[in-house]
Amino acid sequence: MSEIGATFIARSRYHLSEDFLPKIERCLDLLTDEQIWWRPNSQSNSIGNLLLHLSGNARQWIVCGVRGAPDARERDAEFAQREMIPCAGLRALLKQTLQEVDVTLANFDPSALLETRRIQGLDVSALEAILHVVEHFAMHTGQIILMTKMLTQEDLAFYEFIDAKPVMKWKAAE
């Protein structure tokens, strides 16, 4: 179990910080503050709202829920935000949150993955909490990518094919 748990944690860290974050940052590089806060209708969220939501969710479920840090999340405020927060502020918040998540996961004992935590009024294992955040991040990253493509009409060019294998552009130069 220890090897499986350690691999699960390592892959979760990878997806959050080395897969999803660079894709979101690529999107932010192409967007203006106005585009980041654009919403297709009143029932939809802007990319800005999604970034606030991703930060709040990851912090609540992993930093607070898994690690045990105090939880002061105001979930409804993430969606209610209408005043424009500049891209640099949103990017810094997301990066800081993912840094805290990464430190939490790096220091987490894989043998505790099945221990129960209470998060958002639910009793879940640490494994479920981590999986929830990775899945949640994947879903909203996809939304951010789609909205970016709609707003910019650009190919985001995440991958380069080297020897017929996809390599993430930000890794191809390494």
C-alpha positions in Angstrom: 0.0 0.0 0.0 2.8 2.4 0.8 4.2 2.3 -2.8 0.8 2.7 -4.3 0.0 5.6 -1.9 3.3 7.3 -2.6 2.7 7.0 -6.3 -0.8 8.3 -6.0 0.4 11.4 -4.1 3.3 11.9 -6.6 1.0 11.8 -9.6 -1.5 14.1 -7.9 1.2 16.6 -7.2 2.4 16.3 -10.8 -1.1 16.9 -12.3 -1.8 19.9 -10.1 1.5 21.7 -10.4 3.1 20.5 -13.6 0.1 19.8 -15.9 -2.9 21.9 -14.9 -1.1 25.0 -13.7 1.0 25.6 -16.8 -2.1 25.1 -19.0 -4.0 27.7 -16.9 -1.0 30.0 -17.0 -0.8 29.7 -20.8 -4.4 30.7 -21.0 -3.8 33.7 -18.7 -0.9 34.8 -20.9 -3.3 35.2 -23.8 -6.1 37.0 -22.0 -6.8 40.5 -21.0 -8.3 41.3 -17.5 -11.6 42.0 -19.3 -11.6 38.6 -20.9 -10.7 36.9 -17.6 -13.8 38.4 -16.1 -16.1 38.0 -19.1 -19.0 35.6 -18.6 -21.3 34.3 -21.4 -24.4 34.8 -19.3 -25.5 35.5 -15.7 -25.7 31.7 -14.9 -22.1 31.1 -15.9 -18.8 31.9 -14.2 -15.9 33.9 -15.5 -12.4 32.5 -15.6 -11.7 34.9 -12.7 -14.4 33.2 -10.7 -13.1 29.8 -11.6 -9.6 30.7 -10.5 -10.9 32.0 -7.1 -12.9 28.8 -6.8 -10.0 26.5 -7.7 -7.9 28.2 -5.0 -10.6 28.0 -2.4 -11.4 24.4 -3.1 -7.8 23.1 -3.2 -7.0 25.0 0.0 -10.1 23.8 1.8 -9.8 20.2 0.8 -6.1 19.6 1.0 -4.4 22.4 3.1 -7.2 22.6 5.6 -8.9 19.2 5.3 -5.9 16.9 4.8 -3.2 18.9 6.7 -5.5 20.4 9.3 -4.9 24.2 8.8 -7.7 26.5 9.8 -10.5 26.8 7.3 -11.8 30.3 6.6 -13.2 29.6 3.1 -16.1 31.7 1.9 -17.2 29.6 -1.1 -20.1 31.8 -2.2 -17.8 34.8 -2.4 -15.7 33.0 -5.1 -18.8 33.0 -7.4 -20.2 36.3 -6.3 -17.0 38.3 -7.1 -17.8 40.8 -9.9 -15.1 43.4 -9.2 -12.2 42.8 -11.5 -9.1 41.4 -9.8 -6.1 41.8 -12.1 -4.6 38.7 -13.7 -1.4 39.1 -11.8 -3.3 38.8 -8.5 -5.3 35.8 -9.6 -2.2 34.1 -10.9 -0.3 34.8 -7.6 -3.2 33.4 -5.6 -3.5 30.2 -7.6 0.3 29.6 -7.5 0.5 30.3 -3.8 -2.4 27.9 -3.1 -0.8 25.2 -5.2 2.5 25.7 -3.5 0.8 25.1 -0.1 -1.0 22.1 -1.6 2.3 20.7 -2.9 4.0 21.2 0.4 1.1 19.5 2.2 1.2 16.5 -0.2 5.0 16.3 -0.1 4.9 15.9 3.7 1.9 13.6 3.8 2.4 10.1 5.0 0.9 7.7 2.4 -0.1 5.3 5.1 -2.6 7.8 6.3 -4.5 8.0 3.0 -7.5 6.0 4.3 -7.8 8.1 7.5 -11.1 10.0 7.7 -11.3 13.8 7.6 -14.3 16.1 7.9 -14.5 18.5 4.9 -17.5 20.6 3.9 -19.6 18.6 6.4 -18.6 15.3 4.7 -16.6 12.4 6.2 -14.0 11.5 3.5 -10.7 9.7 3.5 -7.6 11.7 2.7 -7.4 9.8 -0.6 -10.9 10.9 -1.5 -10.1 14.5 -0.6 -6.9 14.5 -2.8 -8.7 12.7 -5.7 -11.6 15.2 -5.4 -9.2 18.2 -5.8 -7.4 16.6 -8.8 -10.6 15.8 -10.6 -12.1 19.2 -9.7 -9.0 21.0 -11.0 -9.1 18.9 -14.3 -12.7 19.8 -14.9 -12.3 23.6 -14.4 -9.0 23.6 -16.2 -10.9 22.3 -19.2 -13.5 25.0 -18.9 -10.7 27.7 -18.7 -9.1 26.2 -21.8 -12.4 26.2 -23.7 -13.3 29.8 -22.7 -9.8 30.9 -23.7 -10.1 29.3 -27.1 -13.5 30.9 -27.6 -12.2 34.4 -26.6 -8.9 34.3 -28.4 -9.6 31.9 -31.4 -6.1 30.6 -30.9 -4.5 27.2 -30.8 -3.1 27.0 -27.3 -0.3 24.7 -28.6 0.3 22.9 -25.4 2.2 20.0 -27.0 5.0 19.5 -29.5 5.5 16.2 -31.1 9.0 14.8 -30.8 9.7 11.4 -32.3 5.9 11.1 -32.7 5.4 11.5 -28.9 3.6 14.4 -27.3 5.8 16.6 -25.2 4.4 19.5 -23.2 5.8 22.7 -24.8 7.0 24.0 -21.5 9.1 20.7 -21.1 10.3 20.5 -24.7 12.8 23.3 -24.2 14.3 21.6 -21.1 
